[in-house]
Amino acid sequence: MSHIYRNNLPLRLKASREGVALVQETTPKIIKESNDCSDSFSEMRNRFLSFKKHKYLENLECYQELAKAQAPKFLVISCADSRVCPSYILGFQPGEAFIVRNIANLVPPFENGPCETNAALQFSVRDLQVENILVTGHSCCGGIRALMGMKDEEKSSSFVKNWVKVGKAAKSIVKATASNLSFDQQCKHCEKESINNSLLNLLTYPWVEERVAKGLLSLHGGYYDFVDCTYEKWTLDYQKNSQNKEKSGYAIKNREFWS
């Protein structure tokens, strides 16, 4: 690593009577890697080389085609939780799904303004023209637990709390219909309710609603319970009323339980 520092000496801040100035270090610094870090990347290297040998090179023509362009049929909006990688669980292969991961797999409504999630939503729907959007949640979700534990109208400097407030409509429904249940049970209900809330939020984006109404795009919900390894899947049935948007209808169809 030392040759990198010889050719590109790092800059540091130096305080002086004249103020703060950028100066070059005259002595290269060698950063020691801990054994844990080294071991982790050694294992990662082995996995990458195994992937290259057994998947990439054995399917070289497929990967060369993917290098030219992508045409996924799915946009998957999943939680960032390390236990619920959608490609690993649902078997998506390279090129099959455009995947967005955030805390608690939430979709903010259109009026909330730009963020990373709806930027990816716009690109996948308008440019890639995906045919399906799958919002997939999971059991024991820390983001949903944070949402359910927040006080109404709580103000916080926490990035997490300010993000999960996107799901406050789902929380309100659960508090109104399941107030007799334990907090853990309420969280489990909200994990699913927030998925439906995100599906409805998707319809606040004009270019999503337009494609759904034309039958060019389908919206789906999914729920992975990693405690007993089951998966529940359903589809949002949207009937647009062009005369009165308030009378447009929503229902759930094609509910399946995989176990």
MOTAFEN-V141622 format. One line per field, one symbol per residue. burial: # if it has 16 or more other C-alpha atoms within 10 Angstrom, else .. A space follows every 50 residues. Layout:
burial->???
This chain:
burial->........#......................................... .....#...............##########..#.#........###### #########.......##.##..##..##################.##.# ..........#.######.##.###..#.......############### ###.#..##.###...#########.....########.#.......... .........
